[in-house]
Structure formats: structure tokens, C-alpha cells
């Protein structure tokens, strides 16, 4: 059991289109978020549940550089006006 659990979010939301893409995964550091349906707040958590970055996205596509955080598994939480979406990303 982990010392900190990341809150579960609603995966079926309108913050992103059904074609939302977060790639590549696994990555060497830079991930591209594509096909957001509106402005969103992105929060990145490390494996300990600590927030390592918060970023606002106002475009349908954006890149986020995770290379400064080192290898590991990160949770990307995207939240917009109508809901949120979470996915795990592996940084090599």
C-alpha cells in the first residue's frame, strides 16, 4: 500500500474529445497532449503522489517536458470546466 493515494477522477468527461492523445508513452521526457476541447489545467504527480508541476493549457495541443523529474511513472491529471481525465506516463 502506498503512503499517499492520488484521488480518483471521473474518466468520462468533456474536458477532452474522445480522440485525446498523450504521446509518446513511454517517453524520454517530452509528451504531447492533443485534441483538448477547451482550456484546461494540467497537474503532474510523481509516484509518491507529490505535485511536481501545474500548468495551464489554452490551446487544443501542447507539450510538457518531464525530463527534469527523472525516470519513473507520473500521473497526468487534466482538469477543465466540465470534468477531468487522468493517465499514467512512463519516463525512461
Protein Blocks (a to p, Z undefined) as FASTA:
>chain_A
ZZbdcddddfbdckbcfkbccdddddfkiacdehiabdcddddddfkopafbdcddfbfb
dcddfklnopaddddddddfkbccddddddZZ
